[in-house]
Amino acid sequence: MGVLLQIFSRALSTTAVSGSFARAAELAEATLARAGVETPLEEGDSAGEADGGFTWAMRVTQIDVSDLFPDQSPPVTTYRVTATAYWRDGAAERHFSLATLRVGEALETVGLGAADAPVRAPRAQSPSAGKTGSR
């Protein structure tokens, strides 16, 4: 009888942990999906709380791809986006992370800043960008 109780107890514990990991994966995926859509695609950290005792954090870091374009400025700005979901499992804190690469608008060098580092500004869009017309 005691062995059966241990088996059921472990099965319930495994099911709960599995459900928590599934919820954490959903939260991390949803957080990644917001990058560049609901939240600006720019370097920095953000965090928040979600239902069920979960919290999330997102880090956006610009990746230098200029070595891939030796004779010109890169046509896009590349970012690494990492989303992590956190939750407590008894006394332990658990986490689940996902990462992806995203591309944003190309940046143009507009001058030199501190220590001769390029200062970048978003590339201006042409006045006709995004407009459609019918004839």
Sine and cosine of phi, psi and omega as CSV:
sin_phi,cos_phi,sin_psi,cos_psi,sin_omega,cos_omega
0.00,0.00,-0.68,0.73,0.01,-1.00
-0.89,0.46,-0.58,0.81,0.01,-1.00
-0.91,0.41,-0.65,0.76,0.03,-1.00
-0.89,0.46,-0.66,0.75,0.04,-1.00
-0.89,0.46,-0.64,0.77,0.03,-1.00
-0.90,0.43,-0.65,0.76,0.02,-1.00
-0.89,0.46,-0.73,0.68,0.02,-1.00
-0.90,0.44,-0.65,0.76,0.00,-1.00
-0.89,0.47,-0.71,0.70,0.02,-1.00
-0.91,0.41,-0.62,0.79,0.02,-1.00
-0.89,0.45,-0.68,0.73,0.03,-1.00
-0.91,0.42,-0.66,0.75,0.01,-1.00
-0.90,0.43,-0.69,0.73,0.02,-1.00
-0.89,0.45,-0.65,0.76,0.03,-1.00
-0.90,0.44,-0.67,0.74,0.01,-1.00
-0.90,0.43,-0.70,0.71,0.01,-1.00
-0.90,0.43,-0.67,0.74,0.02,-1.00
-0.87,0.49,-0.69,0.73,0.04,-1.00
-0.90,0.44,-0.63,0.78,0.03,-1.00
-0.91,0.41,-0.66,0.75,0.04,-1.00
-0.91,0.41,-0.62,0.79,0.04,-1.00
-0.90,0.44,-0.69,0.73,0.03,-1.00
-0.91,0.43,-0.64,0.77,0.03,-1.00
-0.90,0.43,-0.65,0.76,0.03,-1.00
-0.90,0.44,-0.67,0.74,0.05,-1.00
-0.88,0.47,-0.68,0.73,-0.01,-1.00
-0.91,0.41,-0.70,0.71,0.01,-1.00
-0.90,0.44,-0.65,0.76,0.02,-1.00
-0.90,0.43,-0.68,0.73,0.02,-1.00
-0.91,0.42,-0.59,0.81,0.04,-1.00
-0.91,0.42,-0.70,0.72,0.06,-1.00
-0.88,0.48,-0.63,0.78,-0.04,-1.00
-0.90,0.44,-0.46,0.89,0.00,-1.00
-0.97,0.24,-0.37,0.93,-0.07,-1.00
-0.91,0.42,0.87,-0.49,0.00,-1.00
1.00,0.09,-0.08,1.00,0.02,-1.00
-0.92,-0.39,-0.91,0.42,0.02,-1.00
-1.00,-0.04,-0.43,0.90,0.03,-1.00
-0.86,-0.52,0.57,-0.82,-0.03,-1.00
-0.88,0.47,0.57,-0.82,0.06,-1.00
-1.00,0.03,1.00,0.09,0.00,-1.00
-0.56,-0.83,0.43,-0.90,-0.06,-1.00
-0.85,0.53,0.61,-0.79,0.07,-1.00
0.53,-0.85,0.03,-1.00,0.00,-1.00
-0.88,-0.47,0.57,-0.82,0.14,-0.99
-0.60,-0.80,0.35,-0.94,-0.03,-1.00
-0.41,-0.91,0.30,-0.95,0.03,-1.00
-0.18,-0.98,-0.03,-1.00,0.00,-1.00
-0.93,-0.36,0.51,-0.86,0.04,-1.00
-0.79,-0.61,0.16,-0.99,0.01,-1.00
-0.90,0.43,0.39,-0.92,0.13,-0.99
0.97,0.24,0.36,0.93,0.04,-1.00
0.99,0.15,0.21,0.98,0.03,-1.00
-1.00,-0.06,0.52,-0.85,0.18,-0.98
-0.81,-0.59,0.29,-0.96,0.00,-1.00
-0.68,-0.74,0.40,-0.92,0.09,-1.00
-0.63,-0.78,0.59,-0.81,0.04,-1.00
-0.75,-0.66,0.72,-0.70,0.05,-1.00
-0.84,-0.54,0.78,-0.63,0.04,-1.00
-0.89,-0.46,0.83,-0.56,-0.04,-1.00
-0.78,-0.62,0.78,-0.63,0.04,-1.00
-0.96,0.29,0.67,-0.74,0.03,-1.00
-0.95,-0.32,0.76,-0.65,0.01,-1.00
-0.98,0.18,0.91,-0.42,0.03,-1.00
-0.91,-0.42,0.28,0.96,-0.06,-1.00
-0.89,0.46,-0.46,0.89,0.02,-1.00
-0.92,0.38,-0.30,0.95,0.06,-1.00
-0.99,0.15,-0.23,0.97,-0.02,-1.00
-0.77,-0.64,0.95,0.32,-0.14,-0.99
-0.91,0.42,-0.44,0.90,-0.08,-1.00
-0.96,-0.27,0.12,0.99,-0.03,-1.00
-0.37,-0.93,0.19,-0.98,0.10,-1.00
-0.96,0.28,0.57,-0.82,0.04,-1.00
-0.84,0.54,0.65,-0.76,-0.02,-1.00
-0.96,0.29,-0.23,0.97,0.02,-1.00
-0.63,-0.78,0.28,-0.96,0.14,-0.99
-0.97,-0.26,0.78,-0.62,-0.08,-1.00
-0.97,-0.24,0.70,-0.72,0.00,-1.00
-0.80,-0.61,0.58,-0.81,0.19,-0.98
-0.99,-0.15,0.81,-0.59,0.00,-1.00
-0.90,-0.44,0.83,-0.55,0.02,-1.00
-0.87,-0.49,0.79,-0.62,0.04,-1.00
-0.88,-0.48,0.73,-0.68,-0.01,-1.00
-0.78,-0.63,0.73,-0.69,0.10,-0.99
-0.97,-0.26,0.67,-0.74,0.00,-1.00
-0.85,-0.53,0.55,-0.83,0.11,-0.99
-0.36,-0.93,0.31,-0.95,0.02,-1.00
-0.99,-0.16,0.67,-0.74,0.08,-1.00
-0.81,-0.58,1.00,0.00,-0.12,-0.99
0.93,0.36,-0.83,-0.56,0.01,-1.00
-1.00,0.05,-0.23,0.97,-0.07,-1.00
-1.00,-0.03,0.61,-0.79,0.15,-0.99
-0.99,-0.14,0.78,-0.63,0.00,-1.00
-0.92,-0.39,0.34,-0.94,0.07,-1.00
-0.51,-0.86,0.37,-0.93,0.02,-1.00
-0.63,-0.78,0.79,-0.61,-0.06,-1.00
-0.84,-0.54,0.55,-0.84,0.15,-0.99
-0.76,-0.65,0.52,-0.85,0.04,-1.00
-0.66,-0.75,0.47,-0.88,0.03,-1.00
-0.47,-0.88,0.17,-0.99,0.12,-0.99
-0.95,-0.31,0.63,-0.78,0.06,-1.00
-0.76,-0.65,0.48,-0.88,0.07,-1.00
-0.91,-0.41,0.62,-0.79,0.03,-1.00
-0.84,-0.55,-0.15,-0.99,0.01,-1.00
-0.87,0.48,0.55,-0.83,0.06,-1.00
-0.92,0.39,0.53,-0.85,0.05,-1.00
-0.95,-0.32,0.57,-0.82,0.07,-1.00
-0.92,-0.40,0.61,-0.79,0.06,-1.00
-0.96,0.28,0.79,-0.61,-0.02,-1.00
-0.91,-0.41,-0.03,1.00,0.01,-1.00
0.28,-0.96,-0.14,-0.99,0.01,-1.00
-0.92,-0.38,0.64,-0.77,0.03,-1.00
-0.95,-0.32,-0.50,-0.87,-0.01,-1.00
-0.86,0.51,0.65,-0.76,0.05,-1.00
0.84,0.55,0.56,0.83,0.03,-1.00
0.84,0.54,0.46,0.89,0.07,-1.00
-0.99,0.13,0.68,-0.73,0.00,-1.00
-0.87,0.48,0.67,-0.74,0.13,-0.99
-0.99,-0.15,0.78,-0.62,-0.10,-1.00
-0.93,-0.38,0.52,-0.85,0.05,-1.00
-0.72,-0.69,0.50,-0.87,0.04,-1.00
-0.86,0.50,0.61,-0.80,0.05,-1.00
-0.92,0.40,0.74,-0.67,0.00,-1.00
-0.94,0.33,0.63,-0.77,0.05,-1.00
-1.00,0.06,0.51,-0.86,0.05,-1.00
-0.94,0.33,0.45,-0.89,-0.04,-1.00
-0.85,0.52,-0.43,0.90,-0.03,-1.00
-1.00,0.00,-0.05,1.00,-0.03,-1.00
-0.89,0.46,0.75,-0.66,0.07,-1.00
0.99,0.12,-0.08,1.00,-0.01,-1.00
-1.00,-0.09,0.65,-0.76,0.09,-1.00
-0.84,-0.55,0.48,-0.88,-0.01,-1.00
-0.62,-0.78,0.28,-0.96,0.05,-1.00
-0.83,-0.55,0.49,-0.87,-0.01,-1.00
-0.89,-0.45,0.00,0.00,0.00,0.00
